[in-house]
Amino acid sequence: MQIKRFEAGDMQEALRQIKEAMGLDAIILSTKTIKLPSPRPGVSKRKGVEVVAAIDQHDEPSDPQPSRQLSRSDSPDLARDHRDRKEDGSLLQRLLSTGLTPEFVHGLLKEMPAMERDFGGSSVSETLRNYLHWKLMESVDVTGPATEGMKIWVLIGPTGVGKTTTLAKLAAQFRLKAQKKITLISIDTYRIGAIEQLKTYADILKLPLEVAFRPEDLKKIIERNMHQDLLLIDTVGRGPNDSRHLEELREFLVVHPQMETHLLLSATTKDRDLARVIQRFSCVPIKSYVFTKMDETDEYTPLLNQLLRNRKPLSYLTNGQNVPEDIELATKAKVANLFLNTLHWN
């Protein structure tokens, strides 16, 4: 991995520099506005941009000189290098202490020497932050909504994860912004007030609402609504240890081949519990994860670990109760920043 920093008067010039130095496969990690030095005395500084770009380098240049042991007299900067290595170890220990999956952190350990060389004069702290940002973006998958053709989305997850509210947010987003034809469907006939809550949202958005009590009911409802752009199906919450009810849920989720199942995971759930939820709900194919209740915590490592371990894509993030505002599409940069912004780097 080669990572370089470029300074230029504007973004077009920076991109030209990146293309010349790193080629067309380079990826931009970050950009920010900076003050460039004065072109001549008496002229004020001008605005410019600083761009950090990266590219994979699988072939490292060979060293023509034989290796040998260095003595203190060989390197006057030996003490400084020792301090950098100590700082490096401290930061990596800090990463391990956050609960980030050890496999991912140990991968960073192996790549640290090349990472320091690529960043040149940057501090170890800045080096690690930028490289970690890159590796997180590289290691997680995200997916946006496919707008082509008719879609059937089913929201599943544990009790209290926010399925009905999330479904209402999605319905409002696609109804008001994309002008999609939508039908809401509920198979949550167990929870008191569940259908009434969804009916309230349906009335506000002027959308049809149907209720399925049995799998065969759901199949018939889907078949007579195939003229719609999007069917959104709300399900009853199931505990990860309730295998009998999970099997009942699975019977609903296989009635039509176009059904896409999206698993909702709460940001307030512990790492081990999230892993158990995913394992138990894997009785049905999962199209994507949706992370909910992002506003109720500032600890996102457990969620990130699920993306690193399972390599399922993340589609949406929800961060409040407001409909339709408190929902956003997931991006790789957003996921990386959620974690990085919780760490102290100085």
Legacy VTK file of the C-alpha trace (Angstrom):
# vtk DataFile Version 3.0
C-alpha trace
ASCII
DATASET POLYDATA
POINTS 346 float
0.000 0.000 0.000
1.367 3.397 -1.023
-0.170 6.493 0.528
0.863 10.052 -0.421
-0.173 13.605 0.363
-0.555 16.192 -2.411
-0.918 19.990 -2.191
-2.290 22.047 -5.070
-4.105 25.262 -5.883
-7.319 23.442 -6.742
-8.779 19.964 -6.962
-8.144 19.663 -10.688
-4.417 20.278 -10.204
-4.324 17.838 -7.278
-5.970 15.131 -9.386
-3.428 15.740 -12.139
-0.590 15.288 -9.643
-2.163 12.092 -8.288
-2.600 10.681 -11.795
1.029 11.401 -12.709
2.459 10.065 -9.462
0.191 7.096 -8.735
-1.790 6.293 -11.885
-5.497 5.904 -12.576
-6.070 3.237 -9.901
-5.377 5.619 -7.000
-8.175 6.216 -4.488
-8.701 9.491 -2.609
-8.792 9.006 1.166
-9.366 12.596 2.303
-9.383 16.224 1.189
-9.197 19.508 3.068
-8.702 23.191 2.373
-5.286 24.627 3.308
-3.287 27.876 3.017
-0.537 27.649 0.421
2.737 29.577 0.847
2.908 33.077 -0.687
4.219 33.008 -4.278
6.361 36.089 -3.529
6.999 38.541 -0.676
4.173 40.935 0.048
1.497 38.681 -1.436
-0.955 37.063 0.970
-1.279 33.328 1.219
-3.752 31.713 -1.135
-6.208 28.914 -0.578
-5.435 25.448 -1.826
-6.304 21.813 -1.233
-4.512 18.935 0.454
-5.446 15.497 -0.857
-4.371 12.150 0.604
-4.468 9.329 -1.966
-3.592 5.647 -1.832
-2.921 2.753 -4.168
-2.194 -0.934 -3.668
1.410 -1.922 -4.362
1.941 -5.651 -4.416
5.486 -5.513 -5.773
7.938 -3.896 -3.387
11.309 -2.714 -4.769
14.155 -5.023 -3.951
17.035 -3.874 -1.787
20.337 -4.295 -3.668
22.411 -3.952 -0.490
22.849 -6.881 1.891
21.186 -6.422 5.242
23.300 -5.848 8.337
22.827 -4.993 11.988
22.715 -1.289 12.776
24.704 0.160 15.627
23.920 3.442 17.393
26.711 5.138 15.377
25.085 4.026 12.108
21.897 6.007 12.772
21.784 9.300 14.702
17.952 9.039 14.652
17.885 5.680 16.443
16.429 7.181 19.612
13.676 8.906 17.634
12.886 5.636 15.803
12.625 3.899 19.169
10.149 6.523 20.378
8.090 6.078 17.197
7.959 2.316 17.654
6.884 2.802 21.252
4.124 5.186 20.143
3.132 2.700 17.433
2.739 -0.081 20.006
0.747 2.154 22.326
-1.723 3.081 19.593
-2.196 -0.497 18.506
-2.794 -1.540 22.105
-5.398 1.202 22.264
-7.097 -0.273 19.197
-7.159 -3.713 20.788
-8.635 -2.241 23.963
-11.590 -0.824 21.974
-12.808 -4.354 21.283
-12.083 -4.224 17.554
-11.807 -7.784 16.267
-8.231 -9.008 16.973
-7.848 -10.542 13.511
-8.264 -7.109 11.948
-5.879 -5.411 14.396
-3.184 -8.075 13.980
-3.394 -7.517 10.233
-2.525 -3.867 10.892
0.448 -4.951 13.023
1.928 -6.880 10.117
1.548 -3.933 7.759
2.849 -1.179 10.052
6.456 -1.124 8.720
5.330 -0.575 5.119
2.718 1.887 6.304
5.303 4.081 8.046
7.491 4.071 4.932
4.574 5.075 2.692
3.659 8.035 4.873
7.187 9.353 5.056
7.498 12.158 7.596
3.999 11.862 9.068
3.692 11.095 12.767
2.896 7.532 13.764
-0.451 8.703 15.144
-1.423 10.390 11.869
-0.063 7.445 9.912
-2.142 4.933 11.819
-5.311 7.011 11.644
-5.125 7.493 7.864
-4.202 3.902 7.226
-6.908 2.597 9.550
-9.437 4.761 7.713
-8.320 3.193 4.428
-8.384 -0.378 5.762
-11.850 0.022 7.285
-13.239 1.363 4.019
-11.576 -1.513 2.203
-12.876 -4.151 4.617
-16.588 -3.286 4.904
-19.295 -3.615 2.274
-22.232 -1.268 1.721
-25.167 -1.385 -0.654
-27.703 1.147 -1.801
-31.288 0.470 -2.859
-31.632 -1.053 -6.306
-34.306 1.027 -8.008
-34.802 -1.136 -11.090
-37.829 -3.421 -11.111
-40.342 -4.332 -8.448
-38.908 -4.931 -4.958
-40.164 -6.846 -1.904
-38.290 -5.880 1.258
-38.785 -7.694 4.555
-37.456 -6.205 7.801
-36.554 -8.751 10.484
-34.764 -8.571 13.811
-35.073 -8.965 17.581
-37.847 -7.412 19.628
-37.482 -3.651 20.100
-34.863 -3.097 17.391
-37.049 -0.558 15.564
-38.494 -2.490 12.616
-41.846 -0.679 12.363
-40.336 2.804 12.685
-37.613 1.971 10.158
-40.201 0.624 7.726
-42.161 3.887 8.056
-39.012 5.915 7.346
-38.265 3.886 4.221
-41.864 4.195 3.053
-41.808 7.961 3.529
-38.455 8.328 1.770
-39.551 6.372 -1.310
-43.082 7.764 -1.367
-42.276 11.447 -0.909
-38.879 11.730 -2.594
-38.905 9.014 -5.258
-42.669 8.949 -5.923
-42.735 5.160 -5.720
-45.947 3.128 -5.578
-45.796 1.298 -2.239
-47.869 -1.184 -0.252
-47.228 -1.778 3.442
-47.708 -5.310 4.757
-47.649 -6.526 8.353
-47.246 -10.077 9.592
-46.802 -8.801 13.171
-50.127 -10.079 14.517
-48.730 -10.871 17.986
-47.656 -7.518 19.389
-50.429 -5.382 20.849
-50.829 -2.178 18.860
-48.359 -3.166 16.116
-50.908 -3.033 13.287
-52.437 0.179 14.658
-49.011 1.841 14.703
-48.321 0.857 11.107
-51.852 1.897 10.086
-51.191 5.377 11.464
-48.123 5.709 9.237
-50.046 4.299 6.266
-52.849 6.837 6.738
-50.398 9.749 6.965
-48.571 8.659 3.806
-51.803 7.624 2.045
-50.490 4.124 1.429
-52.418 0.831 1.406
-51.859 -1.523 4.339
-52.507 -5.266 4.309
-52.198 -7.837 7.093
-51.137 -11.470 6.686
-51.957 -13.962 9.447
-50.546 -17.030 7.691
-47.854 -17.656 5.054
-50.489 -18.436 2.438
-52.130 -15.053 3.186
-48.825 -13.294 2.564
-48.332 -15.105 -0.726
-51.760 -13.969 -1.981
-51.153 -10.368 -0.848
-47.834 -10.248 -2.707
-49.326 -11.699 -5.863
-52.092 -9.093 -6.040
-49.659 -6.232 -5.365
-47.067 -7.089 -7.994
-48.050 -3.934 -9.892
-46.464 -1.809 -7.122
-42.854 -0.566 -7.142
-42.111 -1.610 -3.575
-43.666 -3.866 -0.940
-42.445 -3.238 2.618
-43.141 -6.074 5.053
-43.067 -5.600 8.820
-42.454 -8.695 10.960
-42.859 -9.644 14.580
-39.751 -9.364 16.742
-38.148 -12.647 17.661
-35.565 -13.381 20.323
-32.403 -15.091 19.049
-33.010 -18.007 21.447
-36.602 -18.579 20.283
-35.901 -21.237 17.651
-39.531 -22.334 17.284
-40.782 -18.830 16.488
-37.827 -18.203 14.188
-38.848 -21.252 12.198
-42.407 -19.892 12.009
-40.987 -16.618 10.700
-38.931 -18.457 8.099
-42.117 -20.020 6.714
-43.377 -16.519 5.877
-40.095 -15.463 4.273
-39.969 -18.163 1.608
-43.400 -17.635 0.014
-42.059 -15.602 -2.914
-38.672 -15.742 -4.712
-38.350 -11.934 -4.990
-38.389 -11.323 -1.248
-35.248 -9.621 0.111
-34.652 -9.927 3.853
-32.886 -7.134 5.749
-31.709 -7.783 9.306
-31.932 -4.871 11.761
-29.256 -4.664 14.466
-29.330 -2.186 17.346
-26.241 -0.096 18.124
-26.960 -0.571 21.834
-26.417 -4.356 21.688
-23.200 -5.974 22.919
-20.761 -7.598 20.509
-21.426 -11.166 21.637
-25.204 -10.673 21.548
-25.023 -9.193 18.032
-23.059 -12.225 16.861
-25.689 -14.529 18.370
-28.527 -12.584 16.717
-26.847 -12.884 13.317
-26.161 -16.577 13.789
-29.764 -17.385 14.749
-31.372 -15.249 12.055
-29.157 -16.851 9.411
-31.900 -19.473 9.005
-33.010 -17.171 6.148
-30.825 -15.503 3.477
-29.866 -11.971 4.597
-29.619 -9.331 1.860
-28.181 -6.582 4.064
-27.870 -5.240 7.601
-29.595 -2.098 8.859
-28.018 -0.473 11.942
-30.584 1.216 14.204
-30.501 3.449 17.305
-27.205 5.037 16.307
-28.159 8.082 18.389
-28.380 6.074 21.622
-24.667 5.268 21.948
-21.239 6.470 20.882
-19.695 2.985 20.908
-19.905 1.489 17.417
-17.175 -1.156 17.566
-19.612 -4.093 18.078
-21.483 -3.132 14.906
-18.257 -2.683 12.954
-17.060 -6.112 14.072
-20.107 -7.758 12.490
-19.269 -6.157 9.139
-15.645 -7.277 9.398
-16.501 -10.838 10.375
-19.466 -11.602 8.163
-18.859 -9.432 5.064
-22.570 -8.794 4.627
-23.330 -5.350 3.188
-24.752 -2.528 5.288
-27.597 -0.612 3.653
-29.009 1.960 6.111
-28.315 3.727 9.407
-31.098 5.108 11.612
-30.452 7.708 14.301
-33.715 8.800 15.897
-37.494 8.510 15.927
-38.320 11.242 13.402
-40.049 10.013 10.238
-38.719 10.273 7.561
-35.631 12.307 8.537
-33.700 9.982 10.823
-32.436 7.483 8.275
-29.523 7.620 5.820
-27.805 5.417 3.286
-24.638 3.820 4.587
-21.308 4.674 2.961
-17.856 3.223 3.517
-16.534 6.605 4.681
-19.410 7.021 7.149
-18.790 3.604 8.682
-15.049 4.260 9.034
-15.592 7.696 10.587
-18.106 6.368 13.117
-15.317 4.300 14.624
-12.382 6.665 14.136
-14.180 9.636 15.708
-14.481 7.770 19.009
-10.690 7.434 19.361
-8.270 10.002 20.804
-5.162 10.376 18.656
-2.990 12.865 20.505
LINES 1 347
346 0 1 2 3 4 5 6 7 8 9 10 11 12 13 14 15 16 17 18 19 20 21 22 23 24 25 26 27 28 29 30 31 32 33 34 35 36 37 38 39 40 41 42 43 44 45 46 47 48 49 50 51 52 53 54 55 56 57 58 59 60 61 62 63 64 65 66 67 68 69 70 71 72 73 74 75 76 77 78 79 80 81 82 83 84 85 86 87 88 89 90 91 92 93 94 95 96 97 98 99 100 101 102 103 104 105 106 107 108 109 110 111 112 113 114 115 116 117 118 119 120 121 122 123 124 125 126 127 128 129 130 131 132 133 134 135 136 137 138 139 140 141 142 143 144 145 146 147 148 149 150 151 152 153 154 155 156 157 158 159 160 161 162 163 164 165 166 167 168 169 170 171 172 173 174 175 176 177 178 179 180 181 182 183 184 185 186 187 188 189 190 191 192 193 194 195 196 197 198 199 200 201 202 203 204 205 206 207 208 209 210 211 212 213 214 215 216 217 218 219 220 221 222 223 224 225 226 227 228 229 230 231 232 233 234 235 236 237 238 239 240 241 242 243 244 245 246 247 248 249 250 251 252 253 254 255 256 257 258 259 260 261 262 263 264 265 266 267 268 269 270 271 272 273 274 275 276 277 278 279 280 281 282 283 284 285 286 287 288 289 290 291 292 293 294 295 296 297 298 299 300 301 302 303 304 305 306 307 308 309 310 311 312 313 314 315 316 317 318 319 320 321 322 323 324 325 326 327 328 329 330 331 332 333 334 335 336 337 338 339 340 341 342 343 344 345
